[in-house]
Amino acid sequence: MTPWIRAAACIVLAAACVLSSQAQADGDAPPAPSQAAREAPPLKDCTRLNGRIGYYGNPWCTPAEQARWDRWEARRFGAK
């Protein structure tokens, strides 16, 4: 190989390494806090049981857990 081809190959290889490391670093970035809060449901599923006439809650959830679930569900359905 001639020296200028070898030098050009080294430059291209170095540029490829730098660009791939930047792309990998950008891909590992966590999502924005607002997106994470919107997408992630609460840890406990407090879907309300029974419907029109009966009980409108979940017996296995505390009132705070139920309120947290209701707020998440309202944001999820309101975003559409």
N, C-alpha and C positions, 0 to 999 in steps of 0.2 A: 504494500500500500504506500501511496505517496504521503508525505507528511501533512499536506493540507486536507486530504480525505480523512486521515486519522484524527486531526484536530477538529474537523467538522463533526465527525462521529462522536467524539468526546463531548462537544458542546451540546449536541442533540441529546445524548444520554443524560447529561447533567440537567438539562432543562426538563426532560421527562421525569426525572427523579424529584425535582423540586415541585413540579406541577402535581404529581401524584401524591406527594406528602401533604400538599395544601388541600387537595380534594379530600383526602382521608381525614384530615383534621376538621374540615368543615362538616363532614358526614357524621363525626362523633359528637358534635355539639348537641346539647340537650334542647328540647323545644322551649319556646318562650313560655314563661309562667302562665300567661293567660290561656294559651292553647292547652297546656297540661291540665289546668284546672277545669277547662271546659270539657275535655275529652275523658278524663279519668273519673269513673263513678266512685262513689263512696265505698269503703271497704265492706260494709254490710248491706246486703240487698234488703231494703225495707219496702218492697212493693206492697201497696195496699191490697187487702183481701176483701172479698165480697163487694158487691157493687151497689146497685140502685137503692135497695131497701135496707140492707143489713149493716154490718160493721164496716167502717171505712178506715181501718188502720191495719197494723200488723202486730199481733200479740207478742212477738219475739223482739220488738224494737222499743227502745226508750223514746220518750217524746223528742229528745234532742236528735237521736238518730233518724227518727221519722221526718223531722223538719229538714235535716241535712239532705236526706234522700229526695224529699219533695222539691227542694230548691234545685238540686241537680237535674231532676226530671223536667222541671219547668224550663230550665235553660236549654236542655237537650231538645225539647219539643218546640220551644220558642225560636230556636235558631233557624228553623226551616221556613 
